């Protein structure tokens, strides 16, 4: 009867325009309600960011597009806590002659790791998790026997913090397992498409490359595991947890885990492009056909917590503005968590961020087929983001060019518009009950 009642109530809420998320843990009541309304990026237009320095910025961005053979760019800037600039350049979809605008959402690749790290910090703030908690083994967060016998007993030493700062013991010595799901599935006799359970079984069969916590070597797989950590601790689906407990409280409503194939893209999502001459690869979804890497060659849903999120540049800078300790926009995590994420200790990586300098300069980059992304926070509180729907032959080094571009613009443009686009036609009918 309880299940029937829950289904009936859910139906009534959906019909009335309310989205709802339930926790599976202990048959708890609904954890969040969200009244449907337009996300801020849907209300923005390119011309809202026009000001006296726009011709210079436009010229720089269009020159950058041509030089690197890019299709489209979305750019947003926060100054003193206000969204002062948000604009699109080039094309969101070349074939349909659809110009890029602030409303479009794009894949952000490894910027997803920052989103996941904030989710972990929220669990810590809520007293549900400690960063030193063990992940694997009988006393660990992930302790289901279906994943098989642990080959390397050092796995028992892996903590949540080790996953966050890439010090869990894995390396890319034999390639990045996150981008070889067929190899991983074969190793554990699973079928494609691979799942996080496939990877957990794979982890149990492998030896670590170094003792956990002794060094940082970049690992997408570690962040994929963090999705399972969040699910096991919260009792909620990973994406639901992030949206209801991280994004909605920040006023962000147009971020999602993306899909691997262009045909499944969201209505306002860009199409993705690769550089000329890129070869097709066998589908990561087990279809047995050759596809573009950006259109089924990478399993975006599986990458999820490590590289699967999509969003607008405006909402991305908004997220940074509520995890940076600047009182201009109240943070959604405590000052202690902000400090923890941005403090580098013993030469290990920061938590979620790609790099964090003690003067308050932090940045996060992301690159994969069809995507190049960078978001940066400067010591004076300025935040900028560049999202691109085209990959470069320079791969993970391409964000260096993005940084050069934005450093030039920031050095030239001293005065930005006196406006806050976050408040432009901001709907007033949002309600959230926890």
KOLMARDO-88434 format. One record per atom (N, C-alpha, C): x, z, y. Coordinates in steps of 0.02 Angstrom, whole numbers, padded with zeros to 5 digits, always signed. Atoms other than C-alpha are relative to their C-alpha. Layout:
N
XZY
...
! end
This chain:
434
+00041+00000-00060
+00000+00000+00000
+00043+00000+00063
-00045-00003-00058
+00144+00042+00119
+00028-00068+00017
-00028+00066-00011
+00219-00130+00094
-00052-00047+00032
+00053+00042-00027
+00051-00215+00128
-00013+00018+00073
+00012-00023-00069
+00028-00109+00285
+00055-00027+00046
-00057+00024-00040
+00203-00157+00347
-00007-00074+00015
+00008+00072-00008
+00168-00342+00319
-00056-00014+00051
+00056+00009-00046
+00001-00327+00411
+00020+00014+00072
-00022-00018-00068
+00079-00239+00561
+00048-00051+00027
-00048+00052-00022
+00221-00365+00568
-00036-00062+00023
+00040+00059-00018
+00094-00507+00570
-00033+00009+00068
+00034-00012-00064
-00002-00428+00714
+00050-00002+00058
-00050-00001-00053
+00157-00402+00815
+00026-00069+00016
-00023+00069-00010
+00218-00580+00789
-00052-00040+00037
+00054+00037-00033
+00048-00650+00839
-00004+00020+00073
+00006-00024-00069
+00050-00544+00996
+00062-00011+00042
-00060+00017-00039
+00223-00606+01048
+00054+00053-00004
-00051-00050+00007
+00326-00460+00987
+00043-00016-00061
-00046+00008+00056
+00482-00485+00880
+00019+00069-00025
-00010-00067+00028
+00521-00344+00762
+00054-00003-00054
-00051-00004+00051
+00665-00290+00652
-00009+00066-00037
+00009-00060+00040
+00649-00166+00509
+00065+00019-00035
-00056-00024+00040
+00779-00060+00424
-00023+00006-00072
+00016-00006+00071
+00784-00071+00236
+00021+00068-00027
-00028-00063+00025
+00869+00098+00224
-00053+00055+00001
+00046-00056+00005
+00751+00232+00162
-00069-00014+00026
+00066+00018-00024
+00594+00137+00213
-00015+00030+00069
+00009-00027-00067
+00620+00192+00393
-00048-00043+00040
+00045+00039-00044
+00498+00138+00530
+00040-00051+00039
-00034+00051-00039
+00537-00008+00643
+00051+00031+00048
-00052-00026-00043
+00698+00017+00741
-00002-00029+00069
-00001+00030-00066
+00669-00102+00885
-00059-00048+00008
+00050+00049-00017
+00537-00204+00972
+00027-00041+00059
-00025+00042-00054
+00575-00350+01086
-00056-00046+00023
+00050+00046-00026
+00448-00434+01197
+00032-00066+00017
-00028+00067-00009
+00477-00621+01202
+00002-00019+00074
-00006+00026-00068
+00541-00691+01367
+00060-00047+00002
-00054+00049-00006
+00665-00820+01431
+00067+00035+00013
-00067-00026-00015
+00850-00775+01419
+00024-00027+00067
-00022+00018-00067
+00942-00783+01584
+00029-00070+00003
-00030+00066-00003
+01038-00941+01538
-00052-00056+00002
+00053+00050-00002
+00873-01033+01515
-00026-00011+00071
+00025+00003-00069
+00835-00999+01698
+00051-00029+00048
-00054+00024-00043
+00999-01068+01765
+00004-00076+00000
-00012+00072-00008
+01036-01242+01831
+00067-00010+00034
-00065+00013-00030
+01199-01322+01884
+00001+00010+00075
-00001-00001-00073
+01150-01336+02066
-00003+00070+00030
+00002-00069-00025
+01126-01147+02082
+00071+00026+00013
-00069-00023-00010
+01316-01131+02078
+00037-00042+00051
-00034+00041-00051
+01353-01258+02214
+00016+00042+00062
-00021-00032-00062
+01452-01190+02362
+00059-00040+00028
-00049+00042-00034
+01591-01249+02477
+00062-00016-00041
-00058+00014+00043
+01726-01238+02342
-00019-00039-00063
+00023+00036+00060
+01620-01328+02211
+00035-00067-00010
-00034+00064+00010
+01698-01500+02244
+00069+00007-00032
-00066-00012+00029
+01870-01429+02204
-00006+00020-00074
+00009-00022+00069
+01810-01340+02045
-00023-00058-00043
+00027+00057+00037
+01711-01493+01990
+00056-00050-00016
-00054+00049+00010
+01864-01605+02013
+00048+00025-00054
-00046-00027+00050
+01974-01488+01910
-00030-00003-00070
+00033+00001+00066
+01848-01474+01768
-00007-00071-00026
+00008+00069+00023
+01813-01660+01761
+00066-00033-00018
-00066+00025+00018
+01998-01700+01763
+00023+00028-00067
-00017-00033+00063
+02023-01576+01621
-00037-00034-00058
+00039+00036+00051
+01883-01662+01522
+00033-00066-00019
-00030+00067+00013
+01966-01832+01541
+00068+00006-00033
-00069-00005+00026
+02143-01775+01507
+00001+00018-00074
-00001-00024+00069
+02101-01688+01343
-00054-00033-00043
+00051+00037+00036
+01963-01808+01290
-00054+00046-00028
+00052-00047+00019
+01831-01673+01287
-00068-00027+00020
+00068+00023-00015
+01644-01703+01285
-00035+00044+00052
+00036-00044-00046
+01576-01550+01374
+00030+00069+00006
-00026-00067-00014
+01622-01383+01453
-00055+00041+00034
+00043-00049-00034
+01519-01231+01502
+00046+00054+00029
-00044-00047-00035
+01600-01115+01630
-00042+00052+00037
+00033-00053-00037
+01543-00946+01699
+00051+00049+00027
-00045-00047-00033
+01623-00820+01817
-00040+00060+00025
+00026-00062-00029
+01583-00638+01858
+00050+00027+00050
-00041-00033-00049
+01651-00561+02017
-00037+00063+00024
+00029-00063-00022
+01619-00378+02062
-00067+00014-00035
+00060-00014+00040
+01491-00365+01923
-00056-00050+00005
+00053+00049-00011
+01391-00516+01981
+00018-00068-00030
-00010+00068+00024
+01370-00684+01896
-00004-00047+00060
-00002+00040-00062
+01426-00792+02042
+00002-00075-00014
-00009+00071+00015
+01453-00957+01951
-00015-00012-00074
+00014+00019+00068
+01383-01039+01795
-00020-00074+00000
+00011+00072-00006
+01392-01226+01770
+00025-00037-00062
-00021+00043+00055
+01407-01363+01640
+00031-00064+00026
-00034+00063-00017
+01518-01517+01643
+00001-00046-00060
-00001+00048+00055
+01514-01675+01540
-00065+00000-00038
+00059+00011+00041
+01396-01694+01394
-00009+00054-00053
+00019-00043+00056
+01306-01575+01279
-00012-00041-00063
+00011+00047+00055
+01258-01724+01171
+00010-00070+00028
-00018+00066-00027
+01339-01892+01206
-00050-00052-00022
+00044+00051+00028
+01227-01994+01093
-00069+00000+00033
+00065-00005-00032
+01070-01931+01179
+00005+00004+00076
-00013-00002-00072
+01148-01936+01354
-00027+00065+00031
+00024-00065-00023
+01111-01750+01376
+00057+00037+00035
-00053-00033-00037
+01217-01671+01513
+00007+00074-00019
-00010-00072+00011
+01294-01499+01489
-00028+00040+00058
+00028-00044-00051
+01205-01361+01582
+00013+00073-00019
-00009-00071+00017
+01216-01169+01591
-00048+00023-00055
+00049-00020+00051
+01065-01163+01473
+00025-00012-00071
-00022+00018+00068
+01162-01237+01326
+00039+00057-00033
-00040-00047+00040
+01233-01128+01188
+00047-00038-00044
-00054+00033+00037
+01392-01168+01094
+00030+00048-00050
-00040-00042+00045
+01495-01105+00948
+00057+00032+00039
-00055-00034-00034
+01622-00977+01005
+00057+00018-00047
-00054-00009+00049
+01728-00971+00845
+00021+00074-00001
-00025-00068+00009
+01840-00816+00843
-00017+00049+00055
+00027-00047-00048
+01765-00742+00999
-00053+00043-00035
+00047-00039+00041
+01639-00685+00868
+00029+00067-00021
-00032-00062+00022
+01765-00553+00816
-00009+00055+00052
+00011-00049-00053
+01745-00467+00984
-00071+00028-00004
+00070-00021+00008
+01556-00462+00958
-00007+00049-00058
+00002-00044+00059
+01580-00385+00785
+00033+00067+00015
-00035-00063-00017
+01704-00256+00852
-00044+00045+00042
+00045-00041-00041
+01576-00199+00981
-00054+00032-00045
+00049-00028+00047
+01450-00177+00840
+00028+00059-00038
-00032-00056+00034
+01572-00066+00747
+00005+00060+00047
-00007-00055-00048
+01604+00036+00905
-00067+00033+00014
+00066-00029-00010
+01417+00060+00928
-00016+00048-00058
+00011-00044+00057
+01407+00134+00753
+00040+00064+00007
-00042-00059-00011
+01551+00250+00797
-00032+00045+00052
+00033-00039-00053
+01465+00305+00958
-00062+00035-00025
+00062-00030+00027
+01306+00339+00860
+00014+00050-00055
-00017-00050+00049
+01400+00452+00740
-00011-00021-00072
+00013+00026+00067
+01370+00340+00589
+00063-00023-00036
-00061+00029+00028
+01549+00285+00562
+00061+00028+00037
-00065-00016-00030
+01730+00334+00593
+00048-00058-00014
-00046+00056+00010
+01868+00205+00615
+00048+00012-00057
-00045-00015+00055
+01972+00296+00485
-00035+00003-00068
+00036+00002+00063
+01836+00283+00353
+00029-00054-00046
-00025+00047+00049
+01894+00198+00194
-00053-00052-00016
+00046+00055+00011
+01817+00030+00153
-00014-00012-00074
+00007+00016+00071
+01847+00005-00034
+00010+00061-00044
-00007-00054+00048
+01844+00114-00189
-00063+00043-00004
+00059-00042+00012
+01722+00245-00252
-00021+00039+00061
+00016-00038-00060
+01733+00343-00089
-00006-00045+00061
+00001+00046-00056
+01730+00187+00018
-00070-00023+00019
+00064+00026-00024
+01592+00103+00117
-00026-00055-00046
+00018+00054+00046
+01593-00047-00002
+00025+00020-00069
-00022-00029+00064
+01595+00028-00175
-00042-00024-00059
+00043+00025+00053
+01476-00077-00280
+00043-00027-00058
-00039+00020+00058
+01542-00104-00457
-00007-00073-00017
+00009+00071+00017
+01477-00284-00461
+00058-00042+00025
-00056+00039-00026
+01632-00337-00365
+00061+00002-00047
-00052+00002+00052
+01740-00297-00516
+00054+00053+00010
-00055-00048+00000
+01895-00196-00552
+00051-00017+00053
-00048+00009-00053
+02018-00172-00411
+00070-00013-00029
-00067+00017+00026
+02183-00260-00450
+00055+00039+00036
-00052-00033-00040
+02284-00182-00308
-00028+00066+00026
+00026-00066-00018
+02258+00005-00288
+00009+00015+00075
-00009-00011-00072
+02319-00007-00107
-00063-00017+00040
+00063+00014-00034
+02148-00075-00065
-00038+00064+00019
+00034-00063-00014
+02087+00105-00071
+00023+00030+00067
-00027-00026-00063
+02194+00138+00084
-00027-00037+00061
+00024+00041-00056
+02109+00004+00191
-00055+00037+00037
+00050-00033-00042
+02012+00080+00337
-00036-00052+00042
+00037+00044-00046
+01886+00007+00458
+00046-00024+00056
-00047+00019-00053
+02021+00009+00592
+00048-00054-00023
-00044+00052+00028
+02135-00093+00478
-00033-00069+00002
+00036+00064-00004
+02002-00228+00470
-00004-00024+00072
+00007+00019-00071
+01980-00225+00659
+00065-00025+00030
-00063+00021-00030
+02165-00241+00701
+00043-00044-00046
-00032+00049+00044
+02208-00363+00561
+00060+00029-00037
-00055-00032+00036
+02317-00239+00467
-00020+00023-00070
+00027-00022+00064
+02221-00228+00303
+00043-00020-00060
-00044+00018+00055
+02358-00309+00199
-00003-00073-00021
+00005+00072+00016
+02306-00492+00195
+00040-00041+00050
-00034+00047-00044
+02400-00639+00266
-00026-00070-00014
+00018+00070+00013
+02382-00828+00274
+00058-00037-00033
-00058+00028+00035
+02535-00856+00165
-00017-00062-00040
+00022+00057+00040
+02437-00975+00054
-00060-00034+00031
+00057+00028-00035
+02315-01035+00186
-00051+00054+00015
+00051-00048-00020
+02167-00948+00265
-00059-00004-00048
+00055+00002+00049
+02042-00902+00126
-00068-00014+00032
+00065+00009-00033
+01899-00904+00254
-00020-00073+00005
+00014+00071-00008
+01916-01093+00269
+00009-00038-00066
-00003+00031+00066
+01934-01126+00082
-00049+00032-00048
+00049-00034+00043
+01771-01062+00008
-00004-00028-00070
+00003+00028+00067
+01778-01183-00138
+00055+00029-00044
-00056-00031+00037
+01948-01113-00190
-00017+00072-00019
+00019-00070+00012
+01884-00935-00174
-00054+00004-00054
+00055-00001+00049
+01725-00974-00272
+00026-00015-00070
-00028+00016+00066
+01824-01054-00414
+00038+00059-00030
-00040-00056+00023
+01937-00903-00424
-00042+00055-00033
+00044-00053+00027
+01788-00789-00462
-00059-00029-00039
+00052+00034+00040
+01681-00916-00556
-00069+00003+00033
+00063+00004-00037
+01547-00924-00420
-00014-00072+00020
+00019+00066-00024
+01451-01077-00364
+00001-00001+00076
+00008+00009-00072
+01451-01147-00188
-00075-00007+00016
-00041-00027-00053
+01396-01108-00059
+00021+00072-00013
-00026-00068+00010
+01504-00952-00062
-00037+00049+00045
+00031-00053-00039
+01437-00787+00002
+00052+00054+00013
-00046-00056-00011
+01517-00627+00065
+00013+00036-00066
-00012-00030+00065
+01492-00560-00111
+00053-00038-00039
-00052+00041+00031
+01598-00705-00174
+00069+00023+00025
-00064-00021-00029
+01736-00651-00056
+00020+00071-00020
-00016-00068+00021
+01724-00468-00103
+00025+00001-00072
-00026+00005+00068
+01747-00514-00286
+00070-00029+00000
-00066+00031-00008
+01894-00622-00233
+00052+00052+00023
-00044-00052-00026
+01971-00477-00136
+00021+00048-00055
-00016-00046+00055
+01961-00366-00290
+00051-00029-00049
-00045+00032+00047
+02061-00493-00390
+00070-00015+00029
-00063+00018-00033
+02202-00516-00263
+00045+00061+00012
-00048-00050-00021
+02359-00419-00226
+00009-00006+00076
-00014+00001-00071
+02388-00368-00046
+00071-00024+00013
-00066+00027-00017
+02535-00447+00043
+00044+00052+00034
-00039-00054-00030
+02588-00285+00129
-00043+00063+00000
+00036-00064+00002
+02541-00101+00139
-00045+00005+00062
+00046-00003-00057
+02386-00075+00249
+00025+00044+00056
-00018-00038-00059
+02420-00018+00426
+00071-00007+00024
-00071+00005-00019
+02603-00068+00433
+00016-00059+00045
-00010+00058-00044
+02585-00234+00525
-00067-00035+00010
+00061+00040-00012
+02454-00352+00597
+00015-00073-00014
-00003+00071+00015
+02434-00525+00521
-00072-00026+00002
+00068+00024-00015
+02282-00625+00577
-00040-00013-00063
+00041+00006+00059
+02140-00617+00452
-00073-00009+00018
+00072+00012-00007
+01969-00698+00467
-00039+00038-00053
+00035-00032+00055
+01925-00624+00299
-00015+00073+00014
+00011-00069-00018
+01944-00448+00367
-00063+00010+00041
+00060-00005-00041
+01808-00479+00495
-00063-00020-00038
+00056+00015+00043
+01696-00558+00365
-00021+00063-00038
+00014-00063+00035
+01710-00393+00271
-00034+00049+00047
+00031-00046-00048
+01662-00299+00430
-00075-00011+00005
+00072+00012+00001
+01492-00383+00422
-00033+00041-00055
+00027-00040+00056
+01464-00299+00254
+00003+00075+00016
-00006-00070-00021
+01525-00134+00326
-00059+00019+00045
+00056-00012-00045
+01395-00146+00465
-00065+00003-00038
+00062+00000+00039
+01258-00188+00341
-00007+00063-00042
+00004-00058+00044
+01301-00046+00222
-00012+00064+00040
+00008-00061-00040
+01311+00084+00361
-00068+00001+00035
+00062+00001-00040
+01160+00028+00463
-00062-00011-00042
+00059+00017+00041
+01047-00030+00321
-00036-00061+00026
+00030+00059-00030
+01011-00186+00423
+00043-00062-00013
-00036+00063+00002
+01059-00369+00412
+00049-00001+00058
-00053+00000-00050
+01222-00397+00509
-00024-00030+00066
+00021+00032-00062
+01149-00520+00635
-00054+00040+00035
+00053-00041-00030
+00995-00412+00663
+00029+00061+00034
-00030-00059-00029
+01101-00259+00693
+00033-00016+00067
-00035+00019-00061
+01209-00347+00822
-00050-00017+00055
+00048+00021-00052
+01060-00423+00913
-00040+00059+00027
+00044-00055-00022
+00953-00265+00919
+00038+00058+00031
-00035-00059-00022
+01088-00135+00949
+00057-00014+00049
-00054+00019-00046
+01221-00230+01048
-00024-00047+00054
+00017+00053-00048
+01149-00385+01130
-00061+00016+00041
+00060-00015-00038
+00972-00334+01177
+00011+00056+00051
-00013-00052-00051
+01029-00171+01261
+00041-00025+00059
-00040+00029-00053
+01149-00279+01362
-00039-00053+00040
+00040+00051-00033
+01008-00396+01416
+00019-00070-00021
-00023+00065+00027
+01073-00538+01306
-00047-00020-00056
+00053+00019+00047
+00939-00634+01210
+00008-00069-00031
-00009+00068+00026
+01012-00804+01167
+00066-00008-00037
-00058+00002+00044
+01155-00764+01047
-00025+00005-00072
+00021+00003+00070
+01139-00803+00862
+00061-00019-00044
-00046+00031+00047
+01239-00842+00706
-00022-00073-00006
+00016+00071+00001
+01248-01031+00707
-00008-00027-00071
+00006+00035+00064
+01222-01158+00568
+00057-00051-00008
-00057+00043+00015
+01350-01268+00483
-00012-00073+00018
+00015+00071-00008
+01260-01433+00507
-00036-00014+00066
+00031+00019-00063
+01210-01523+00666
-00076-00003-00005
+00073+00009+00008
+01037-01557+00596
-00038+00066+00004
+00033-00065-00001
+01001-01370+00592
+00013+00038+00065
-00017-00033-00063
+01058-01334+00770
-00062+00024+00036
+00054-00024-00041
+00950-01236+00890
-00015-00050+00055
+00024+00050-00047
+00851-01330+01021
+00048-00009+00059
-00044+00006-00059
+00971-01291+01165
+00075+00005-00019
-00069-00002+00022
+01130-01297+01060
+00033-00069+00007
-00038+00063-00008
+01264-01428+01094
+00015-00033-00067
-00029+00034+00057
+01325-01558+00973
+00075+00009+00005
-00071-00014+00001
+01506-01536+00919
+00040-00063-00018
-00041+00060+00008
+01646-01664+00923
+00072+00018-00016
-00070-00010+00017
+01820-01680+00853
+00042-00055+00032
-00044+00050-00029
+01970-01776+00913
+00001-00064-00042
-00003+00064+00035
+01990-01958+00868
+00048+00003-00059
-00043+00003+00058
+02060-01990+00696
-00006+00057-00049
+00009-00056+00047
+02002-01828+00615
-00032-00025-00065
+00025+00021+00065
+01973-01852+00430
-00059+00042-00023
+00056-00037+00030
+01815-01803+00339
+00026+00043-00057
-00018-00047+00053
+01823-01660+00214
-00059+00009-00046
+00054-00015+00046
+01723-01609+00063
-00043+00056+00028
+00046-00049-00028
+01569-01509+00112
+00016+00071-00025
-00010-00071+00018
+01595-01320+00116
-00062+00031-00031
+00064-00027+00024
+01414-01300+00062
-00016-00019-00072
+00010+00019+00070
+01436-01372-00112
-00041-00062-00011
+00041+00060+00006
+01348-01537-00077
+00036-00056-00037
-00038+00051+00035
+01487-01639-00157
+00009-00064+00039
-00008+00059-00042
+01499-01759-00010
+00053+00014+00054
-00049-00007-00054
+01627-01791+00127
-00037+00001+00067
+00034-00011-00064
+01575-01732+00300
+00052+00014+00054
-00043-00023-00054
+01649-01697+00471
+00010+00075-00006
-00012-00072+00003
+01730-01526+00481
-00051+00038+00042
+00047-00034-00045
+01613-01483+00624
-00072-00007-00021
+00069+00013+00022
+01459-01540+00529
-00006+00011-00075
+00005-00018+00070
+01464-01450+00362
+00066+00010-00034
-00067-00010+00029
+01651-01447+00332
+00023+00072+00003
-00011-00072-00005
+01658-01266+00388
-00066+00036-00010
+00060-00038+00015
+01534-01137+00325
-00011+00051+00055
+00009-00042-00059
+01480-01064+00492
-00037+00065-00016
+00039-00059+00017
+01351-00944+00420
+00043+00051-00037
-00044-00044+00038
+01482-00872+00301
+00053+00031+00046
-00050-00026-00047
+01612-00854+00439
-00031+00055+00043
+00039-00052-00032
+01478-00755+00533
+00038+00046+00046
-00031-00052-00041
+01562-00597+00597
+00070-00020+00024
-00068+00022-00018
+01731-00686+00606
+00000-00061+00045
-00002+00062-00039
+01680-00850+00686
-00065-00039+00002
+00063+00037+00007
+01495-00893+00672
-00048+00004+00058
+00049-00010-00053
+01414-00840+00837
-00004-00060+00048
+00011+00051-00051
+01339-00961+00965
-00033+00034+00060
+00029-00030-00060
+01295-00920+01145
+00016-00044+00060
-00017+00033-00063
+01302-00978+01326
+00059+00036+00032
-00056-00033-00035
+01451-00944+01438
-00025+00056+00045
+00028-00052-00044
+01337-00843+01554
-00012+00065-00039
+00013-00061+00039
+01284-00723+01417
+00064+00029-00029
-00064-00026+00025
+01461-00710+01351
+00035+00043+00052
-00031-00042-00051
+01530-00649+01517
-00041+00063+00013
+00042-00060-00008
+01382-00531+01529
+00018+00052-00052
-00020-00047+00051
+01433-00453+01363
+00065+00034+00019
-00063-00030-00019
+01610-00427+01425
-00010+00051+00056
+00011-00044-00058
+01542-00346+01584
-00028+00068-00020
+00028-00064+00022
+01460-00207+01481
+00042+00033-00054
-00047-00033+00046
+01612-00164+01373
+00068+00007+00032
-00065+00002-00034
+01748-00159+01507
+00015+00061+00042
-00012-00060-00039
+01731+00011+01589
-00012-00006+00074
+00014+00010-00071
+01683-00063+01758
-00070+00026+00015
+00067-00028-00015
+01539+00038+01834
-00048-00048+00033
+00045+00050-00030
+01470-00119+01917
-00057-00018-00046
+00052+00010+00051
+01375-00147+01754
+00009+00054-00053
-00007-00055+00048
+01341+00005+01643
+00018-00025-00070
-00023+00021+00066
+01430-00008+01476
-00049+00022-00055
+00042-00016+00057
+01340-00007+01309
+00038+00041-00052
-00041-00044+00043
+01484+00086+01225
+00035+00050+00047
-00031-00052-00041
+01572+00243+01285
+00069-00021+00025
-00066+00014-00028
+01731+00244+01389
+00054+00009-00053
-00048-00011+00054
+01822+00312+01237
+00006-00061-00045
-00001+00059+00043
+01773+00161+01134
+00033-00060+00037
-00031+00054-00039
+01823+00041+01275
+00075+00007-00002
-00072-00013+00002
+01994+00122+01281
+00029-00014-00069
-00023+00010+00068
+02009+00118+01093
+00009-00074-00016
-00003+00072+00014
+01974-00069+01087
+00058-00034+00035
-00048+00035-00043
+02103-00111+01221
+00068+00033+00002
-00065-00033+00003
+02247+00006+01179
+00039-00026-00060
-00043+00027+00053
+02389-00071+01079
+00047+00055-00022
-00042-00052+00028
+02478+00050+00964
+00044-00027-00056
-00047+00016+00054
+02632+00028+00854
+00007-00075-00013
-00007+00072+00008
+02636-00159+00886
-00057-00034-00036
+00057+00030+00034
+02468-00186+00801
-00047-00032+00051
+00046+00036-00045
+02332-00298+00873
-00052+00048+00030
+00057-00038-00025
+02196-00228+00987
-00061-00011-00044
+00060+00004+00042
+02022-00207+00914
-00050-00050+00029
+00046+00052-00022
+01918-00365+00931
+00031-00049+00048
-00033+00043-00048
+02019-00433+01076
+00060-00035-00031
-00060+00036+00022
+02156-00562+01050
+00062+00034+00028
-00055-00035-00033
+02269-00474+01174
-00029+00046+00054
+00021-00047-00051
+02254-00325+01291
+00063+00028+00034
-00056-00025-00039
+02379-00285+01428
-00021+00064+00036
+00017-00066-00027
+02387-00109+01499
-00026-00003+00072
+00024+00006-00069
+02349-00173+01676
-00074-00019+00004
+00071+00017+00000
+02172-00219+01622
-00014-00074-00010
+00009+00071+00018
+02201-00401+01575
-00012-00006-00075
+00018+00007+00071
+02112-00436+01411
-00028-00070-00011
+00030+00065+00014
+02068-00599+01327
-00013-00009-00074
+00019+00018+00068
+01991-00672+01171
-00008-00075-00003
+00004+00072+00008
+02007-00851+01110
-00035-00018-00066
+00030+00024+00062
+01922-00956+00977
+00010-00075-00007
-00010+00071+00013
+01961-01124+00898
-00020-00017-00071
+00013+00030+00065
+01891-01224+00755
-00022-00072+00012
+00021+00069-00007
+01837-01402+00721
-00063-00005+00043
+00057+00009-00044
+01721-01452+00865
-00008+00054+00052
+00009-00057-00045
+01752-01294+00966
+00067+00024+00028
-00057-00034-00032
+01877-01222+01091
-00030+00048+00051
+00033-00052-00039
+01837-01059+01180
+00051+00051+00026
-00040-00056-00025
+01916-00927+01291
-00041+00040+00050
+00030-00045-00048
+01851-00775+01384
+00054+00049+00021
-00055-00042-00026
+01962-00669+01497
-00027+00048+00052
+00016-00052-00049
+01946-00509+01597
+00064+00015+00038
-00058-00011-00043
+02066-00485+01745
+00002+00071+00027
-00005-00069-00023
+02130-00321+01819
-00049+00020+00054
+00047-00016-00054
+02013-00333+01970
-00073-00001-00023
+00068+00001+00027
+01862-00344+01855
-00031-00069-00006
+00025+00069+00007
+01840-00533+01867
-00001-00019-00074
+00007+00023+00069
+01778-00608+01704
-00018-00074+00002
+00018+00070+00006
+01775-00792+01660
-00002-00021-00073
+00005+00028+00068
+01727-00892+01507
-00003-00076+00004
+00003+00072+00009
+01756-01072+01457
-00019-00014-00073
+00022+00020+00067
+01659-01141+01307
+00000-00077-00002
-00008+00072+00005
+01697-01318+01248
-00027-00024-00067
+00029+00025+00062
+01603-01422+01119
+00042-00054-00033
-00047+00048+00029
+01758-01522+01070
+00063+00037-00018
-00063-00030+00018
+01913-01470+00975
+00058-00043+00023
-00060+00035-00023
+02090-01519+01023
+00050-00005-00057
-00053+00007+00050
+02235-01582+00920
+00050+00058+00005
-00044-00058-00007
+02326-01428+00987
-00026+00062-00036
+00028-00054+00041
+02210-01317+00885
-00001+00067+00036
+00003-00067-00027
+02232-01131+00913
+00044+00010+00062
-00041-00005-00060
+02360-01164+01051
-00034-00029+00062
+00033+00032-00056
+02236-01258+01159
-00024+00049+00054
+00020-00047-00053
+02170-01101+01247
+00054+00013+00053
-00052-00006-00051
+02338-01095+01335
-00013-00049+00057
+00017+00049-00051
+02284-01252+01427
-00061+00022+00040
+00059-00027-00034
+02116-01172+01466
+00022+00053+00050
-00024-00054-00043
+02207-01021+01537
+00036-00028+00062
-00034+00032-00057
+02317-01133+01647
-00051-00027+00050
+00052+00028-00043
+02163-01221+01713
-00033+00055+00041
+00037-00052-00035
+02072-01060+01756
+00045+00040+00047
-00046-00034-00044
+02227-00978+01830
+00008-00039+00065
-00005+00043-00059
+02242-01126+01948
-00063+00007+00044
+00063-00006-00037
+02058-01114+01998
-00005+00069+00033
+00005-00068-00028
+02064-00925+02022
+00050+00010+00057
-00049-00005-00053
+02220-00943+02128
-00021-00035+00063
+00022+00041-00058
+02138-01071+02241
-00065+00026+00031
+00066-00021-00024
+01960-01003+02254
+00001+00075+00012
-00003-00071-00018
+01968-00837+02346
-00069+00029+00014
+00067-00023-00016
+01786-00825+02399
-00050-00038-00042
+00052+00029+00042
+01644-00854+02277
-00068+00012+00033
+00065-00009-00031
+01458-00867+02318
-00023+00073-00001
+00027-00068-00004
+01376-00705+02374
-00069+00000-00033
+00062+00003+00038
+01245-00708+02237
+00010+00032-00068
-00002-00025+00068
+01203-00634+02069
-00050-00039-00042
+00044+00043+00040
+01133-00765+01951
-00033+00038-00057
+00034-00041+00050
+01091-00627+01826
-00069+00020+00024
+00064-00021-00028
+00948-00583+01943
-00043-00059+00020
+00039+00059-00021
+00890-00762+01972
-00062-00008-00044
+00064+00006+00036
+00706-00768+01922
-00001+00044-00063
-00003-00044+00058
+00742-00623+01804
-00070+00024-00019
+00067-00023+00020
+00583-00589+01703
-00004+00076-00002
+00008-00072-00004
+00512-00415+01720
-00037+00030-00059
+00045-00024+00053
+00414-00403+01558
+00036+00021-00064
-00036-00022+00059
+00551-00348+01440
-00015+00073-00016
+00006-00069+00021
+00517-00190+01340
+00040+00009-00063
-00038-00016+00060
+00626-00109+01210
-00014+00072-00018
+00014-00067+00024
+00577+00043+01106
+00044+00013-00060
-00044-00016+00057
+00699+00128+00988
-00022+00065-00032
! end
